[in-house]
Amino acid sequence: MASQSNSVPNPPCEAAAVAAKSESTKKNAPQGRPGRSPRTNYRHIHRFPLPFSVHPLPPLIPHNPLSIVSVLLSYLTYLIAPPHHEVYSAYFDSDTSSVHVTDAKAIRALWEMGFFGKGSLSRSEPSWLDREKKRRGLLGGLTSEEVTRQRRTERRELKLERARMEKLAIEQRLKAEATAREVGDTSIDQSSLLPPADGATNGMLPAAEKFSLRKAKEAKLFESQHSVAQTEEGSMPDALDKSSLNGGKAVRFSPVVQAKEFVSDSTVICVPDSVVDGHGTGDEPSLDNEEHLQLSNEEAFFLAYGLGALQIFDGERNDALSSSSLLSLFCQHSHFPPRGASSDLEPADPFLISYVVYHHFRSLGWVVRSGVKFGVDYLLYNRGPVFSHAEFAVVVIPSFEHHYWSETEERKAHYASKQARSWWWLHCVNRVQAQVKKSMVVCYVEVPPPLFGDPGDIGALLTRYQVREMLIRRWVPNRTRD
């Protein structure tokens, strides 16, 4: 099913105002269960969807005269004390063809209000300084990368435990079948293979049952409690090695990994108190933040032109660039090697086509991030990366349906090659998105014929493009049959 809509060049102020008003009325999220460290309140941190201030108006009720008074007071408050509009600074780096933000306040603001850019020394969120302080023992708590690493480590350990449980179940099944063959009885008592009623396994597991990570976690918890009970009684088994005493677990259930150990504890480098207090051999050197926020050209142009929240300087001349100069500069660097400044603006320029799609989805309220790690152009988040995974993966394809692109055979063949995609390419990309549980959206951008002379208004230029979305799902025969 496809839908067609014109690209909106104006900033999405109304959608942002409604979202900001709805977020401001929500209460803070609970801080976790008793006995646990308080969770990060992402709802409060990312309560503003875009980096600009809005002034919401109270509702106007026609049959209530007091509502008119509240609206007038709101307008008066706005005229007396208008909301402060912060404009952040960045510079364009011609070597990397990207925009960089170095101010710490601007970095946090652009990330927390809209999830713009990525840390130059981080995977996504700019958290290098916190990780470095944590590594030196100067900061408590966990960073987002450490939480992800812990979760992956725990999941990997539970998978190993599940494999060990499955091996025990298979061995138990084989023993039961061998015993049945010895006595000449072909029937096997399945009740002997069922787990106890208290949830403990004790190695007696049904072979036909599909083991889950939850069952593996319960089995691991029961085994750790049993080991603690044996330790208190003074009957420590010899099989419990030193890694088990430290909280890790050695899993040996296969000849391939028989000599390997898996320790879940992560090593943290701690600094002695004397060094932290400055009473050691030397004072602790000041730790400067060496990370900056790297913006893509589409993100930078949306912040500068669409929102007016970013001012970009030329890295070589330190001059502030206007919106028209930015558009020309980004179109030059959309090719490799970059084109000259005297080149005319082409309607099929890769930056223009990519930015039309970025502006289109941002105006609709989606959080748009780069999808290069999944082989697509963009990823669409409902609220942001810290709340949930991306739901849609967008592939941008230019479409040359206007009769201008097919006037001559040479022109028709040239632009048809830019639009054509092979069936194998579509199958590969769709298979990758199905594996990561994302829906693939093929986004066609209708390219208009060129304008002769200066395009002038950027908004008028963007309205000439049209966007068509088509959702593609992978069809699996054995799952969709009747």
GIVENHU-V887988 format. One record per pair of residues at least 12 apart in sequence whose C-alpha atoms are under 7 Angstrom apart, sorted by the first residue. I is the first residue (numbers start at 1). J is the second residue. Records with the same first field share a line. If there is no record, write none. Layout:
I = J ; J
This chain:
1 = 470 ; 471
2 = 468 ; 469 ; 470
3 = 468 ; 469
4 = 467 ; 468 ; 469
5 = 466 ; 467 ; 468
6 = 463 ; 465 ; 466 ; 467
7 = 356 ; 360 ; 462 ; 463 ; 465 ; 466 ; 467
8 = 360 ; 463
9 = 459 ; 462 ; 463
10 = 306
11 = 306 ; 307
12 = 363
15 = 365
16 = 49 ; 50
17 = 54 ; 56
19 = 49
20 = 47 ; 48 ; 49
21 = 56
23 = 47
28 = 43 ; 44
29 = 41 ; 43
45 = 112
46 = 112 ; 113
48 = 113
49 = 113 ; 114
50 = 113 ; 114
51 = 109 ; 110 ; 113 ; 114 ; 309
52 = 85 ; 86 ; 309
53 = 83 ; 84 ; 85
57 = 71 ; 74
58 = 70 ; 71
86 = 309
87 = 309 ; 310 ; 311
88 = 106 ; 309 ; 310 ; 311
89 = 101 ; 310 ; 311 ; 312
90 = 311 ; 312 ; 313
91 = 312 ; 313 ; 314 ; 315
92 = 312 ; 313 ; 314 ; 315
93 = 315
97 = 333
98 = 294 ; 295 ; 296 ; 297
99 = 294 ; 295 ; 296 ; 297 ; 300
100 = 292 ; 293 ; 294 ; 295
101 = 292 ; 293 ; 294
102 = 292 ; 293
107 = 293
114 = 367
115 = 384
116 = 295 ; 299
117 = 293 ; 294 ; 295 ; 296
118 = 293 ; 294 ; 295
119 = 291 ; 292 ; 293 ; 294
120 = 291 ; 292 ; 293 ; 294
121 = 291
126 = 293
128 = 291
129 = 289
130 = 143
131 = 143
135 = 268 ; 269
136 = 269 ; 270 ; 271
137 = 269 ; 270 ; 271
153 = 264
158 = 213 ; 216 ; 217
159 = 213
161 = 216
162 = 211 ; 213 ; 216
164 = 253
168 = 203
169 = 203 ; 204 ; 205 ; 206 ; 207
170 = 207
173 = 207
176 = 188
193 = 205 ; 206
194 = 206
200 = 219 ; 222
201 = 219
243 = 263
248 = 262 ; 263 ; 264 ; 265
249 = 262 ; 263
250 = 262
297 = 330
298 = 355 ; 358
302 = 359
305 = 323
330 = 351
331 = 349 ; 351
334 = 350 ; 351
346 = 450
347 = 447 ; 448 ; 449 ; 450
348 = 447
353 = 445
356 = 462
366 = 380 ; 381 ; 382
367 = 380 ; 381 ; 382 ; 383 ; 384
368 = 380 ; 381
374 = 432
375 = 429
376 = 393 ; 394 ; 395
377 = 394 ; 395 ; 396
378 = 393 ; 394 ; 395
379 = 392 ; 393 ; 394
380 = 392 ; 393
391 = 438 ; 439
392 = 438 ; 439 ; 440 ; 441
393 = 438 ; 439 ; 440 ; 441
394 = 440 ; 441 ; 442 ; 443
395 = 441 ; 442 ; 443
396 = 442 ; 443 ; 444
397 = 419 ; 443 ; 444 ; 445
398 = 419 ; 444 ; 445 ; 446 ; 447
399 = 419 ; 444 ; 445 ; 446 ; 447
400 = 446 ; 447
401 = 446
402 = 448
404 = 449
430 = 474
434 = 474
439 = 472 ; 473
440 = 471 ; 472 ; 473
441 = 469 ; 470 ; 471 ; 472
442 = 469 ; 470 ; 471
443 = 467 ; 468 ; 469 ; 470
444 = 467 ; 468 ; 469
445 = 465 ; 466 ; 467 ; 468
446 = 465 ; 466 ; 467
447 = 465
448 = 464 ; 465
